[in-house]
Amino acid sequence: MKKFAAARIGRSGEGEKRVLQILKKNQVPTELIADVVASVSGSWRESVRKEAKQYLPKPTVVEEVVRIPTIDELNVLKAVAANGKAVFASNCAVCHKVNNEGYDFGPKLSEIGSKYAKDGMLKAIVYPSDGISFGYEGWVLKMNDGSETIGIISSKTKTDIEIKMPGGSVQKIKLSSVKSMEQMKTSMMSAGLHTAMSQQEMADLLAYLDGLKRK
Ligand code: HEC
């Protein structure tokens, strides 16, 4: 499957069903999972979005069980930035853009290597809720019909609100249909992402991010 096709496969009723099927059967190459899941993030059916998201690479083990690697342990490994790019594509791109790749949800990371050294980067990945970037806080909206919408507020007027979801889709909501809104105390960035990677993959990922410098 090509990346282009992966990002579009879910954009129809039939496509959505197919996406859930191939994810369930493990037929999606790891590096394309994020794209395939993102392709249904615009689905109006919450159940489809939720089910697809379960297949995103994520901790299958309790966080405490997988020890968090220290920067010293990672630094002794021979890191390959090009491999880190692939780690990024499968674990991070569903929520972050680097230049023109990936999806617009969390902050753009095209120059993240100028902001953090590797140890700071590791902390940002392992403890996402420790310092939530301004403007990227998550919100829980309870609707009058009893449903719930969770995302980042990308714009707000007196009457309307736009909520961004992982995968970059945007949902427009009338404020009159919102019963209450509450800001989340935790980050919308999933905790425990490190548990889905080997130490080598984490080292490669950090090398890749470290190379993303302001020009
Ligand atoms: C489910 C969506 C999601 C995924 C997956 C995700 N992130 Fe994030 N990330 C966010 C959001 C939202 C923020 C901003 C809120 C915050 O700071 O916690 C963020 C913040 C960050 C920051 C801090 C940016 C800054 O300018 O301070 C870094 C670095 C980062 N993410 C790296 C990664 C890496 C590397 C991965 C993959 C291993 C990843 N993220 C996966 C959503 C995500």
Boltz pocket constraint, residues with backbone or C-beta under 6 A from the ligand:
constraints:
  - pocket:
      binder: B
      contacts: [[A, 87], [A, 88], [A, 91], [A, 92], [A, 93], [A, 94], [A, 95], [A, 96], [A, 105], [A, 106], [A, 107], [A, 108], [A, 112], [A, 115], [A, 121], [A, 124], [A, 125], [A, 128], [A, 129], [A, 131], [A, 132], [A, 133], [A, 136], [A, 137], [A, 166], [A, 187], [A, 188], [A, 189], [A, 190], [A, 193]]
      max_distance: 6.0
